[in-house]
């Protein structure tokens, strides 16, 4: 398996872990998603998949928004 393919699998594992942690309502699920989507963005650029790269960068911003919203909600 090539290094680029491993990168895709690592991103996938992080994203699935993020979904699980979010279902359990752990705030750090957003951080796991942030790393997963960041790696997926790099992977998409390497395989020249512009649509996946675009989706990943949008999701990175949504991950930041979600983390900040949950943190603010937990501090109230």
C-alpha positions, 0 to 999 in steps of 0.5 A: 500500500502506498503512503498516499493511500495510508493517508486516506485510511488514517483520515477515514479512521479519524473521521469515523472516530469523530462520528463515534465520539460525537454520538457519545457527545464528547466535545473533543469529537470536533478536534478529532474531526478537525484533524481528520478533515485536515488530513483528508484535505491533504489527501484530496489534493494529492490525488487531485480530487478537487470536490473532496478537497473543497468539502474537506476545507468547508468541513474544517471550518464547520468543525471549528464552529461546532467546537466553539459552539459546544465549548460556549454552551458547556461554559454557560 
